[in-house]
Amino acid sequence: MTTDNGAGDNIRVTIGGSVSGGGQVAAGRNISQSYVRTHTEGAAPVTDADLAELRSAIESVKAQVVATAPAEQQAAALERIDELEQAVVADEPDLTTLQYVRKWFGKNLPKLAGSVTGLIIHPVVGKIVEAAGDLAVRQFRELFGDAAER
């Protein structure tokens, strides 16, 4: 938006990105505001292709576990990844299980914790959480805020 205040001063303001909460922004002198909403109702549906992509990423992390984890920890690590998958694809994603699995890897197999965090913040997991509603999104941000915003 470009505004001329009559004195020849032009003020240009451009705001983009995701904005929620219905806030307002004002800049300059003799302000006039307009509001354009481009939000579509409802989350994008999770497709079979999305789930296949997520399962492929999970299999990749499982392969990393088999290749790098000590033999005595492999079974437990693979079990945690199975728990993570079940928690994500459940009717309601179980975010506390995701948090538990992430902490388990951080404590027991820190070299693989980044790969597990990558699964948790995978774009398909984001779609699944979004589809679960605003409460799930808020809880996800509370639990994984720093990692989720990368």
VOBA-1610 file (N, C-alpha, C; in pm, whole numbers, padded with zeros to 5 digits, always signed):
BEGIN
Met+00085-00115+00000Met+00000+00000+00000Met+00090+00122+00000Thr+00066+00216-00087Thr+00140+00342-00088Thr+00042+00454-00059Thr+00080+00544+00031Thr-00006+00655+00070Thr+00069+00785+00054Asp+00004+00885-00002Asp+00059+01019-00011Asp-00016+01103+00091Asn+00055+01163+00187Asn-00012+01237+00293Asn-00045+01381+00254Gly-00027+01415+00130Gly-00058+01550+00084Gly+00063+01641+00086Ala+00163+01606+00158Ala+00284+01688+00165Ala+00393+01630+00076Gly+00356+01536-00006Gly+00452+01474-00095Gly+00527+01358-00034Asp+00499+01327+00094Asp+00564+01214+00159Asp+00487+01087+00125Asn+00554+00990+00073Asn+00491+00861+00045Asn+00533+00762+00152Ile+00439+00686+00198Ile+00466+00581+00296Ile+00420+00451+00234Arg+00510+00354+00227Arg+00476+00225+00168Arg+00488+00118+00276Val+00385+00038+00292Val+00384-00070+00389Val+00337-00196+00319Thr+00414-00303+00332Thr+00375-00432+00279Thr+00391-00534+00391Ile+00289-00612+00415Ile+00293-00714+00519Ile+00254-00845+00454Gly+00335-00948+00475Gly+00305-01078+00417Gly+00328-01188+00518Gly+00298-01308+00480Gly+00318-01422+00568Gly+00189-01464+00633Ser+00206-01551+00730Ser+00091-01604+00801Ser+00061-01517+00922Val-00059-01466+00929Val-00099-01383+01041Val-00226-01444+01098Ser-00226-01465+01229Ser-00348-01517+01291Ser-00382-01431+01410Gly-00501-01442+01456Gly-00544-01369+01574Gly-00613-01237+01544Gly-00620-01196+01417Gly-00694-01078+01380Gly-00633-00948+01426Gly-00499-00941+01439Gly-00433-00819+01482Gly-00438-00711+01377Gln-00396-00590+01413Gln-00396-00477+01322Gln-00256-00422+01311Val-00228-00358+01198Val-00101-00291+01175Val-00132-00155+01117Ala-00064-00051+01164Ala-00082+00083+01111Ala+00054+00148+01097Ala+00073+00229+00994Ala+00200+00298+00975Ala+00174+00433+00909Gly+00252+00535+00947Gly+00247+00663+00877Gly+00150+00764+00934Arg+00125+00866+00853Arg+00033+00975+00891Arg-00098+00959+00814Asn-00203+01014+00869Asn-00335+01008+00803Asn-00363+00866+00753Ile-00365+00776+00844Ile-00368+00633+00813Ile-00506+00590+00763Ser-00505+00515+00655Ser-00625+00443+00613Ser-00583+00297+00603Gln-00671+00209+00646Gln-00635+00069+00648Gln-00732-00011+00565Ser-00679-00117+00508Ser-00764-00214+00439Ser-00720-00352+00486Tyr-00809-00445+00477Tyr-00783-00579+00527Tyr-00822-00678+00419Val-00729-00763+00386Val-00756-00869+00289Val-00729-01000+00358Arg-00826-01087+00359Arg-00811-01217+00423Arg-00801-01323+00315Thr-00692-01400+00323Thr-00673-01506+00223Thr-00669-01643+00289His-00724-01653+00408His-00726-01780+00480His-00838-01869+00425Thr-00805-01994+00402Thr-00908-02089+00362Thr-00947-02169+00485Glu-01073-02196+00500Glu-01122-02267+00616Glu-01079-02414+00612Gly-01040-02464+00726Gly-01004-02604+00739Gly-00862-02631+00695Ala-00805-02735+00752Ala-00670-02775+00717Ala-00671-02857+00588Ala-00558-02855+00520Ala-00545-02936+00399Ala-00555-03083+00438Pro-00628-03161+00361Pro-00643-03303+00396Pro-00511-03377+00382Val-00491-03475+00468Val-00373-03561+00462Val-00404-03671+00362Thr-00322-03681+00259Thr-00346-03777+00152Thr-00268-03906+00173Asp-00303-04007+00095Asp-00227-04132+00099Asp-00082-04107+00058Ala-00060-04017-00035Ala+00077-03983-00077Ala+00154-03920+00039Asp+00087-03835+00117Asp+00150-03775+00235Asp+00193-03885+00332Leu+00103-03977+00360Leu+00134-04085+00454Leu+00246-04173+00402Ala+00249-04197+00272Ala+00358-04277+00213Ala+00491-04204+00230Glu+00490-04072+00211Glu+00612-03992+00229Glu+00660-04000+00374Leu+00568-03990+00469Leu+00604-03999+00610Leu+00658-04138+00643Arg+00593-04240+00594Arg+00639-04377+00622Arg+00778-04401+00563Ser+00806-04342+00448Ser+00938-04352+00388Ser+01043-04285+00478Ala+01008-04170+00532Ala+01100-04100+00624Ala+01122-04183+00751Ile+01017-04246+00800Ile+01029-04331+00919Ile+01120-04449+00890Glu+01102-04512+00774Glu+01188-04625+00736Glu+01334-04582+00724Ser+01356-04462+00677Ser+01492-04409+00666Ser+01557-04396+00805Val+01481-04346+00902Val+01535-04333+01038Val+01556-04472+01098Lys+01467-04564+01071Lys+01488-04701+01121Lys+01617-04760+01064Ala+01643-04734+00937Ala+01767-04782+00875Ala+01889-04719+00943Gln+01878-04592+00980Gln+01987-04526+01053Gln+02010-04593+01189Val+01900-04630+01255Val+01911-04698+01385Val+01987-04828+01368Val+01947-04907+01269Val+02010-05037+01246Val+02159-05019+01211Ala+02190-04915+01136Ala+02328-04893+01092Ala+02417-04834+01200Thr+02361-04755+01294Thr+02448-04681+01385Thr+02429-04709+01533Ala+02313-04759+01573Ala+02289-04780+01716Ala+02359-04907+01763Pro+02410-04906+01886Pro+02466-05030+01942Pro+02361-05140+01943Ala+02407-05261+01921Ala+02315-05376+01909Ala+02220-05387+02028Glu+02270-05358+02148Glu+02187-05373+02268Glu+02078-05265+02278Gln+02085-05160+02196Gln+01984-05055+02201Gln+01894-05051+02078Gln+01926-05131+01978Gln+01850-05126+01853Gln+01703-05160+01871Ala+01674-05269+01942Ala+01534-05311+01958Ala+01452-05202+02028Ala+01507-05145+02134Ala+01435-05040+02207Ala+01418-04917+02119Ala+01520-04882+02043Ala+01511-04764+01955Ala+01406-04785+01846Leu+01405-04902+01786Leu+01306-04931+01682Leu+01164-04932+01740Glu+01152-04979+01863Glu+01023-04978+01930Glu+00975-04834+01953Arg+01066-04745+01993Arg+01030-04604+02012Arg+00984-04541+01881Ile+01050-04575+01771Ile+01010-04519+01642Ile+00873-04572+01601Asp+00846-04699+01630Asp+00712-04753+01605Asp+00607-04678+01688Glu+00641-04649+01814Glu+00550-04572+01899Glu+00525-04434+01840Leu+00631-04372+01790Leu+00618-04240+01728Leu+00522-04247+01609Glu+00540-04347+01524Glu+00453-04361+01406Glu+00308-04381+01448Gln+00285-04469+01545Gln+00148-04493+01591Gln+00086-04367+01651Ala+00168-04290+01723Ala+00118-04166+01785Ala+00079-04063+01680Val+00152-04059+01569Val+00125-03961+01464Val+00000-03998+01385Val-00015-04124+01349Val-00125-04163+01260Val-00251-04203+01334Ala-00252-04189+01467Ala-00372-04218+01545Ala-00482-04119+01506Asp-00605-04150+01543Asp-00717-04060+01514Asp-00687-03919+01565Glu-00633-03910+01684Glu-00586-03783+01742Glu-00437-03802+01767Pro-00351-03721+01706Pro-00208-03740+01729Pro-00174-03727+01878Asp-00093-03821+01928Asp-00054-03823+02069Asp+00079-03750+02083Leu+00071-03622+02110Leu+00190-03537+02111Leu+00279-03565+02231Thr+00224-03613+02341Thr+00308-03645+02455Thr+00397-03766+02424Thr+00349-03858+02343Thr+00433-03970+02300Thr+00547-03919+02212Leu+00518-03824+02124Leu+00624-03767+02041Leu+00731-03703+02130Gln+00686-03632+02232Gln+00780-03568+02324Gln+00863-03674+02397Tyr+00798-03780+02444Tyr+00868-03888+02514Tyr+00973-03953+02424Val+00937-03983+02300Val+01030-04048+02208Val+01149-03957+02181Arg+01122-03831+02160Arg+01232-03735+02136Arg+01328-03732+02256Lys+01272-03726+02377Lys+01356-03725+02497Lys+01433-03856+02512Trp+01369-03968+02480Trp+01435-04098+02492Trp+01559-04101+02404Phe+01543-04056+02280Phe+01659-04055+02190Phe+01765-03956+02237Gly+01724-03840+02287Gly+01820-03744+02339Gly+01903-03800+02453Lys+01840-03883+02536Lys+01909-03942+02651Lys+01989-04066+02613Asn+01931-04153+02530Asn+01991-04284+02504Asn+02073-04293+02376Leu+02032-04223+02272Leu+02103-04226+02144Leu+02110-04085+02087Pro+02185-03997+02151Pro+02185-03856+02110Pro+02228-03833+01964Lys+02307-03924+01910Lys+02349-03907+01769Lys+02232-03924+01673Leu+02126-03989+01717Leu+02008-04009+01633Leu+01893-03914+01669Ala+01911-03835+01773Ala+01804-03745+01819Ala+01764-03645+01711Gly+01859-03597+01633Gly+01826-03502+01526Gly+01738-03565+01419Ser+01766-03690+01385Ser+01684-03760+01285Ser+01542-03781+01336Val+01529-03813+01465Val+01397-03834+01524Val+01322-03700+01531Thr+01392-03594+01567Thr+01329-03463+01568Thr+01283-03426+01428Gly+01362-03462+01327Gly+01323-03439+01188Gly+01191-03507+01154Leu+01169-03627+01209Leu+01039-03694+01187Leu+00927-03617+01255Ile+00953-03572+01376Ile+00849-03504+01453Ile+00806-03374+01386Ile+00901-03303+01325Ile+00868-03176+01260Ile+00851-03191+01109His+00838-03314+01063His+00817-03342+00920His+00691-03269+00873Pro+00691-03215+00752Pro+00573-03143+00703Pro+00442-03224+00708Val+00450-03354+00687Val+00328-03435+00692Val+00275-03442+00835Val+00366-03451+00932Val+00322-03449+01073Val+00254-03315+01100Gly+00309-03208+01045Gly+00245-03077+01059Gly+00104-03077+01005Lys+00083-03138+00888Lys-00052-03146+00830Lys-00146-03227+00919Ile-00093-03335+00974Ile-00175-03421+01061Ile-00216-03344+01186Val-00121-03273+01246Val-00150-03195+01366Val-00249-03084+01333Glu-00228-03016+01220Glu-00319-02910+01179Glu-00461-02963+01161Ala-00473-03080+01102Ala-00604-03140+01080Ala-00673-03174+01212Ala-00593-03194+01318Ala-00650-03227+01449Ala-00709-03106+01518Gly-00677-02985+01468Gly-00740-02865+01523Gly-00644-02773+01596Asp-00700-02656+01634Asp-00621-02550+01695Asp-00557-02592+01827Leu-00627-02670+01907Leu-00572-02713+02035Leu-00447-02798+02013Ala-00453-02890+01919Ala-00338-02974+01889Ala-00221-02890+01837Val-00251-02792+01752Val-00146-02704+01699Val-00080-02627+01813Arg-00159-02574+01905Arg-00103-02500+02019Arg-00016-02591+02105Gln-00065-02712+02132Gln+00011-02806+02214Gln+00141-02844+02143Phe+00135-02866+02012Phe+00255-02900+01935Phe+00358-02788+01946Arg+00313-02664+01930Arg+00405-02550+01940Arg+00463-02538+02081Glu+00383-02567+02183Glu+00435-02564+02320Glu+00542-02669+02342Leu+00521-02789+02288Leu+00614-02899+02309Leu+00738-02890+02220Phe+00720-02843+02097Phe+00829-02848+01999Phe+00857-02714+01933Gly+00814-02605+01995Gly+00823-02472+01936Gly+00952-02441+01865Asp+01067-02453+01933Asp+01195-02417+01872Asp+01224-02506+01751Ala+01204-02634+01766Ala+01233-02727+01656Ala+01133-02713+01544Ala+01007-02685+01575Ala+00901-02678+01475Ala+00913-02555+01387Glu+00983-02452+01432Glu+00990-02328+01355Glu+01114-02319+01269Arg+01187-02427+01254Arg+01305-02428+01170Arg+01270-02444+01025
//
